[in-house]
Amino acid sequence: MDDQLFGGLMAALNSFAEELVKKGLSNFEIQDKRYTLLKKNSILFIANSAKKVKEKKIMQEMLFIASKFFDLYSEDFLLNWDHDVSVFINFEKEIEDSLEETIKKFQDAFW
């Protein structure tokens, strides 16, 4: 699915949930995947994981990634951002170590 469309869908779901419960959507499950949402400074971060991964662990990693994101992208940059997610294409490289470390921890625990 196109990144822009998926992001729009998640934002719409979160807005709907905020209206219903005044708190927002924190996660939802589809088949064997869990999608976890974290809203920080009006930016919606979304992670997917297997259902068996503890939500607390996913949230810790998301908080780390969000912190890294805001370290790299200034408030001025975000205020002038045109909502085209392609400008963040290189962010994956910035968190690669974090992603690899998480994968390694899961492999060590289960293999």
N, C-alpha and C positions, 0 to 999 in steps of 0.2 A: 504494500500500500504506500502511496506517496506520503512522504514525511509531513508535508504541509496539511494534507487532508487528515492524516492521523492526529496531528496536533490539534487541528480544529475540532475534531470529534471529541478528543479528550477535554478540551477547554469547554465545549458545550455540555458534556456530561458533568463536569465539575460545577459549572454555573447552575445547572439544573439541581444538582445535589445541594448546593449552597442555599438555593431558594427553599428546598424541602426541609433541610435540617439546620440551616444557618451555620454549618460547619464545613461543608464540602465533602467530597468523596475521597477516601483515603486509599481504597483498593477495591478491585473487583476481580472475579475469576471467570475465565472462559476455558472450558475443557480442562486441560492439565496445566494451564498457565495462570499466574496471578499477575495483575498489573497494579503497581503501587504508585500513587501520586503524591507529590510533595509540592506545595505552593510556597515559594519564598519570594518576597519582593515583587509580587505580581507575575512571576515567571513560574510556569508549571513544569516540573520535572517528572518524567514517567520512566519507570523501570519495569521490565518483565522478568519473571523468575518462575521456577517450578513451584507448585503449591507447597511442596515439602520444605522449602527453604523458610526459615523463621523470619517473620515480618520485621522483628527488631533488628536483625542483621541487615536486611535490605534497607531499612530506614537509616541505619548508621552509615551505610555506604552512600546512600543518596545525600545525606547531610554533608558528607565529605566532598562529594562531587559538586553539590550546590555551592559550597564554600569556595572550591577551586574555580568554579565558573565566575563567581562574583569577584574573585581576585584578578581574573584575567580580563573581564569585561567591565569597564568602569560604568558608573551610574550615568555619566554623560553619554557614553556610547549607547546604553540601553534606552535612554530617553529619546534619542534620535534614531533609534532602530526602526526600520520600515516593516518589521515582522516577517522578513524573508529569512527562514531558518538556514538557508545555504551559507550565510556568513559565518556560521558556527561549525562548518564542516571539519575544520582542523581541531576542534575541541576534543574529539575522540582521541587524537594523538596525545593530548595533554593528560588524559586520564587513563591511558593505556596501561601504565604500571598498576594503577588501582584495579583495573579490570583483570589483569593477569594475576595479580596477587590474590584476588577473590577466587578466581578459577582454581589456582594452585591450592588454596586452603580447602576448597570443596573436594578437590581430587585427593588431597592428603587424608581428608576425613573419611572418604567413601571408597577409595581404591586400596 
